[in-house]
Amino acid sequence: MFEPVVFHVLAEAGPGLLSRLLQPFAKRDLVPDEVLARRESDMMHTRLAMTSMPAEMVHLVEGNLRQVIGVLAVEREEARRAAA
């Protein structure tokens, strides 16, 4: 089963942050459909979205994102709600 998902990540801006945020996807052979990043002072706001992620991987990817060095918060929402 697949489901749409959007992760909103708040992290300390720094070299290598974006590649570390993509690692949980890459190690599962997943490619996000959307990656948006915006720096505000010393913080980075990032949106990582997939329209169809295997349901069993959603919690794994979310957990890995929370473990990335510099990440302060991760929020998850369904992509359908994000588009509304």
OpenMM code with the backbone's topology and positions (N, CA, C; nanometers):
from openmm import Vec3, app, unit

residues = "MET PHE GLU PRO VAL VAL PHE HIS VAL LEU ALA GLU ALA GLY PRO GLY LEU LEU SER ARG LEU LEU GLN PRO PHE ALA LYS ARG ASP LEU VAL PRO ASP GLU VAL LEU ALA ARG ARG GLU SER ASP MET MET HIS THR ARG LEU ALA MET THR SER MET PRO ALA GLU MET VAL HIS LEU VAL GLU GLY ASN LEU ARG GLN VAL ILE GLY VAL LEU ALA VAL GLU ARG GLU GLU ALA ARG ARG ALA ALA ALA".split()
positions = [
    Vec3(0.0837, -0.1177, 0.0000),
    Vec3(0.0000, 0.0000, 0.0000),
    Vec3(0.0888, 0.1249, 0.0000),
    Vec3(0.0439, 0.2257, -0.0707),
    Vec3(0.1188, 0.3509, -0.0822),
    Vec3(0.0347, 0.4652, -0.0274),
    Vec3(0.1021, 0.5693, 0.0189),
    Vec3(0.0294, 0.6863, 0.0671),
    Vec3(0.1079, 0.8131, 0.0384),
    Vec3(0.0359, 0.9234, 0.0175),
    Vec3(0.1028, 1.0518, -0.0011),
    Vec3(0.1519, 1.1033, 0.1344),
    Vec3(0.2670, 1.1671, 0.1341),
    Vec3(0.3216, 1.2176, 0.2600),
    Vec3(0.4057, 1.3421, 0.2341),
    Vec3(0.4012, 1.4332, 0.3316),
    Vec3(0.4848, 1.5537, 0.3292),
    Vec3(0.5514, 1.5659, 0.4652),
    Vec3(0.6824, 1.5834, 0.4645),
    Vec3(0.7564, 1.6075, 0.5885),
    Vec3(0.8005, 1.7534, 0.5895),
    Vec3(0.7743, 1.8221, 0.6992),
    Vec3(0.8232, 1.9577, 0.7203),
    Vec3(0.9328, 1.9473, 0.8259),
    Vec3(1.0524, 1.9914, 0.7901),
    Vec3(1.1673, 1.9766, 0.8790),
    Vec3(1.2228, 2.1138, 0.9128),
    Vec3(1.2445, 2.1372, 1.0410),
    Vec3(1.3110, 2.2583, 1.0890),
    Vec3(1.4462, 2.2158, 1.1438),
    Vec3(1.5520, 2.2765, 1.0927),
    Vec3(1.6866, 2.2370, 1.1340),
    Vec3(1.7799, 2.3570, 1.1354),
    Vec3(1.8906, 2.3395, 1.2038),
    Vec3(1.9960, 2.4404, 1.2024),
    Vec3(2.0623, 2.4357, 1.0648),
    Vec3(2.0741, 2.5495, 0.9989),
    Vec3(2.1371, 2.5543, 0.8669),
    Vec3(2.2856, 2.5224, 0.8802),
    Vec3(2.3339, 2.4430, 0.7873),
    Vec3(2.4757, 2.4096, 0.7901),
    Vec3(2.5141, 2.3291, 0.6680),
    Vec3(2.6443, 2.3216, 0.6404),
    Vec3(2.6920, 2.2443, 0.5260),
    Vec3(2.6503, 2.0979, 0.5393),
    Vec3(2.6018, 2.0420, 0.4330),
    Vec3(2.5665, 1.9013, 0.4316),
    Vec3(2.4279, 1.8686, 0.4830),
    Vec3(2.3542, 1.9687, 0.5339),
    Vec3(2.2214, 1.9406, 0.5898),
    Vec3(2.1288, 1.8784, 0.4865),
    Vec3(2.1196, 1.9384, 0.3692),
    Vec3(2.0247, 1.8885, 0.2699),
    Vec3(2.0572, 1.7461, 0.2257),
    Vec3(2.1837, 1.7157, 0.2080),
    Vec3(2.2185, 1.5783, 0.1686),
    Vec3(2.1866, 1.4805, 0.2820),
    Vec3(2.2033, 1.5218, 0.4072),
    Vec3(2.1673, 1.4344, 0.5195),
    Vec3(2.0169, 1.4127, 0.5268),
    Vec3(1.9375, 1.5131, 0.4884),
    Vec3(1.7918, 1.4975, 0.4889),
    Vec3(1.7439, 1.4039, 0.3776),
    Vec3(1.8187, 1.3971, 0.2684),
    Vec3(1.7813, 1.3082, 0.1585),
    Vec3(1.8260, 1.1642, 0.1807),
    Vec3(1.9200, 1.1426, 0.2700),
    Vec3(1.9749, 1.0088, 0.2948),
    Vec3(1.8681, 0.9056, 0.3327),
    Vec3(1.7715, 0.9366, 0.4219),
    Vec3(1.6703, 0.8356, 0.4554),
    Vec3(1.5883, 0.7887, 0.3348),
    Vec3(1.5714, 0.8758, 0.2373),
    Vec3(1.5009, 0.8385, 0.1141),
    Vec3(1.5924, 0.7527, 0.0269),
    Vec3(1.7153, 0.7990, 0.0058),
    Vec3(1.8093, 0.7324, -0.0840),
    Vec3(1.8397, 0.5894, -0.0405),
    Vec3(1.8553, 0.5671, 0.0897),
    Vec3(1.8911, 0.4316, 0.1334),
    Vec3(1.7761, 0.3326, 0.1181),
    Vec3(1.6562, 0.3842, 0.0878),
    Vec3(1.5406, 0.2984, 0.0614),
    Vec3(1.4994, 0.3029, -0.0858),
    Vec3(1.5872, 0.3561, -0.1702),
    Vec3(1.5619, 0.3703, -0.3138),
    Vec3(1.4371, 0.4533, -0.3424),
    Vec3(1.4156, 0.5575, -0.2627),
    Vec3(1.3037, 0.6492, -0.2820),
    Vec3(1.3561, 0.7837, -0.3296),
    Vec3(1.2794, 0.8490, -0.4157),
    Vec3(1.3141, 0.9829, -0.4636),
    Vec3(1.1961, 1.0741, -0.4337),
    Vec3(1.2163, 1.1775, -0.3499),
    Vec3(1.1055, 1.2695, -0.3216),
    Vec3(1.0569, 1.3365, -0.4493),
    Vec3(0.9259, 1.3606, -0.4568),
    Vec3(0.8688, 1.4324, -0.5706),
    Vec3(0.8918, 1.5820, -0.5582),
    Vec3(0.9129, 1.6273, -0.4361),
    Vec3(0.9325, 1.7703, -0.4131),
    Vec3(1.0284, 1.7903, -0.2966),
    Vec3(1.1240, 1.8803, -0.3160),
    Vec3(1.2150, 1.9213, -0.2097),
    Vec3(1.2235, 2.0731, -0.2158),
    Vec3(1.1774, 2.1372, -0.1109),
    Vec3(1.1853, 2.2835, -0.1020),
    Vec3(1.2605, 2.3190, 0.0248),
    Vec3(1.3571, 2.4072, 0.0137),
    Vec3(1.4341, 2.4488, 0.1307),
    Vec3(1.4460, 2.6004, 0.1313),
    Vec3(1.4286, 2.6564, 0.2495),
    Vec3(1.4372, 2.8014, 0.2660),
    Vec3(1.5170, 2.8302, 0.3929),
    Vec3(1.6197, 2.9113, 0.3778),
    Vec3(1.7015, 2.9493, 0.4930),
    Vec3(1.6508, 3.0808, 0.5502),
    Vec3(1.6360, 3.0840, 0.6798),
    Vec3(1.6003, 3.2062, 0.7509),
    Vec3(1.7000, 3.2221, 0.8648),
    Vec3(1.7934, 3.3145, 0.8483),
    Vec3(1.8997, 3.3368, 0.9446),
    Vec3(1.9800, 3.2077, 0.9614),
    Vec3(1.9827, 3.1511, 1.0809),
    Vec3(2.0604, 3.0287, 1.1022),
    Vec3(1.9743, 2.9028, 1.1027),
    Vec3(1.8492, 2.9145, 1.0557),
    Vec3(1.7579, 2.8003, 1.0502),
    Vec3(1.7227, 2.7669, 0.9049),
    Vec3(1.6929, 2.6387, 0.8806),
    Vec3(1.6522, 2.5932, 0.7485),
    Vec3(1.5153, 2.5262, 0.7617),
    Vec3(1.4205, 2.5725, 0.6796),
    Vec3(1.2877, 2.5126, 0.6718),
    Vec3(1.2847, 2.4295, 0.5438),
    Vec3(1.2552, 2.3016, 0.5567),
    Vec3(1.2579, 2.2123, 0.4415),
    Vec3(1.1276, 2.1341, 0.4319),
    Vec3(1.0790, 2.1210, 0.3090),
    Vec3(0.9584, 2.0417, 0.2804),
    Vec3(0.9999, 1.9300, 0.1856),
    Vec3(0.9742, 1.8065, 0.2265),
    Vec3(1.0070, 1.6880, 0.1464),
    Vec3(0.8770, 1.6130, 0.1237),
    Vec3(0.8369, 1.5968, -0.0031),
    Vec3(0.7064, 1.5375, -0.0323),
    Vec3(0.7175, 1.4227, -0.1314),
    Vec3(0.6299, 1.3231, -0.1096),
    Vec3(0.6142, 1.2130, -0.2045),
    Vec3(0.4651, 1.1897, -0.2230),
    Vec3(0.4246, 1.1747, -0.3466),
    Vec3(0.2827, 1.1489, -0.3735),
    Vec3(0.2468, 1.0026, -0.3498),
    Vec3(0.3481, 0.9159, -0.3457),
    Vec3(0.3200, 0.7736, -0.3288),
    Vec3(0.4384, 0.7042, -0.2608),
    Vec3(0.4399, 0.7050, -0.1275),
    Vec3(0.5456, 0.6389, -0.0517),
    Vec3(0.4915, 0.5065, 0.0035),
    Vec3(0.5701, 0.3991, -0.0030),
    Vec3(0.5252, 0.2747, 0.0575),
    Vec3(0.4902, 0.2987, 0.2051),
    Vec3(0.3707, 0.2589, 0.2441),
    Vec3(0.3198, 0.2888, 0.3779),
    Vec3(0.4128, 0.2393, 0.4886),
    Vec3(0.4772, 0.1239, 0.4675),
    Vec3(0.5640, 0.0693, 0.5715),
    Vec3(0.6932, 0.1488, 0.5892),
    Vec3(0.7220, 0.2397, 0.4968),
    Vec3(0.8448, 0.3185, 0.5057),
    Vec3(0.8230, 0.4575, 0.5655),
    Vec3(0.6993, 0.5018, 0.5758),
    Vec3(0.6711, 0.6374, 0.6238),
    Vec3(0.7304, 0.6604, 0.7623),
    Vec3(0.7029, 0.5708, 0.8558),
    Vec3(0.7530, 0.5889, 0.9923),
    Vec3(0.9044, 0.5722, 0.9997),
    Vec3(0.9596, 0.4857, 0.9150),
    Vec3(1.1048, 0.4680, 0.9129),
    Vec3(1.1753, 0.5949, 0.8664),
    Vec3(1.1256, 0.6530, 0.7567),
    Vec3(1.1856, 0.7761, 0.7043),
    Vec3(1.1685, 0.8891, 0.8068),
    Vec3(1.0499, 0.8996, 0.8642),
    Vec3(1.0261, 1.0039, 0.9646),
    Vec3(1.1230, 0.9895, 1.0821),
    Vec3(1.1406, 0.8688, 1.1303),
    Vec3(1.2330, 0.8457, 1.2408),
    Vec3(1.3759, 0.8814, 1.2053),
    Vec3(1.4177, 0.8458, 1.0840),
    Vec3(1.5531, 0.8800, 1.0391),
    Vec3(1.5717, 1.0304, 1.0269),
    Vec3(1.4693, 1.1013, 0.9783),
    Vec3(1.4787, 1.2471, 0.9672),
    Vec3(1.4979, 1.3097, 1.1049),
    Vec3(1.4286, 1.2573, 1.2052),
    Vec3(1.4402, 1.3097, 1.3419),
    Vec3(1.5803, 1.2893, 1.3996),
    Vec3(1.6538, 1.1905, 1.3487),
    Vec3(1.7878, 1.1599, 1.3990),
    Vec3(1.8988, 1.2381, 1.3294),
    Vec3(1.8659, 1.3109, 1.2240),
    Vec3(1.9680, 1.3871, 1.1512),
    Vec3(2.0235, 1.4972, 1.2416),
    Vec3(2.1540, 1.5080, 1.2439),
    Vec3(2.2206, 1.6097, 1.3256),
    Vec3(2.1721, 1.7486, 1.2841),
    Vec3(2.1304, 1.8276, 1.3804),
    Vec3(2.0844, 1.9641, 1.3559),
    Vec3(1.9340, 1.9772, 1.3420),
    Vec3(1.8625, 1.8656, 1.3268),
    Vec3(1.7164, 1.8715, 1.3120),
    Vec3(1.6525, 1.8997, 1.4472),
    Vec3(1.5663, 2.0004, 1.4492),
    Vec3(1.4964, 2.0400, 1.5716),
    Vec3(1.3536, 1.9896, 1.5756),
    Vec3(1.2883, 1.9774, 1.4592),
    Vec3(1.1494, 1.9335, 1.4548),
    Vec3(1.1171, 1.8719, 1.3192),
    Vec3(1.0310, 1.7700, 1.3235),
    Vec3(0.9796, 1.7071, 1.2021),
    Vec3(0.8293, 1.6933, 1.2194),
    Vec3(0.7546, 1.7453, 1.1223),
    Vec3(0.6095, 1.7294, 1.1223),
    Vec3(0.5711, 1.6583, 0.9947),
    Vec3(0.4735, 1.5676, 1.0056),
    Vec3(0.4298, 1.4909, 0.8895),
    Vec3(0.2824, 1.5206, 0.8630),
    Vec3(0.2492, 1.5296, 0.7344),
    Vec3(0.1097, 1.5471, 0.6949),
    Vec3(0.0852, 1.4715, 0.5659),
    Vec3(-0.0392, 1.4446, 0.5382),
    Vec3(-0.0739, 1.3824, 0.4114),
    Vec3(-0.0604, 1.4863, 0.3008),
    Vec3(-0.0103, 1.4447, 0.1858),
    Vec3(0.0111, 1.5379, 0.0733),
    Vec3(-0.1208, 1.6005, 0.0279),
    Vec3(-0.2298, 1.5269, 0.0365),
    Vec3(-0.3593, 1.5810, -0.0067),
    Vec3(-0.3973, 1.7046, 0.0736),
    Vec3(-0.3754, 1.6987, 0.2064),
    Vec3(-0.4057, 1.8142, 0.2917),
    Vec3(-0.3135, 1.9309, 0.2602),
    Vec3(-0.1878, 1.9017, 0.2287),
    Vec3(-0.0903, 2.0073, 0.2004),
    Vec3(-0.1249, 2.0812, 0.0725),
    Vec3(-0.1861, 2.0124, -0.0226),
    Vec3(-0.2202, 2.0742, -0.1501),
    Vec3(-0.3456, 2.1613, -0.1396),
    Vec3(-0.4273, 2.1359, -0.0374),
    Vec3(-0.5524, 2.2109, -0.0225),
    Vec3(-0.5304, 2.3519, 0.0244),
] * unit.nanometer
topology = app.Topology()
chain = topology.addChain("A")
for resn in residues:
    res = topology.addResidue(resn, chain)
    for name in ("N", "CA", "C"):
        topology.addAtom(name, app.Element.getBySymbol(name[0]), res)
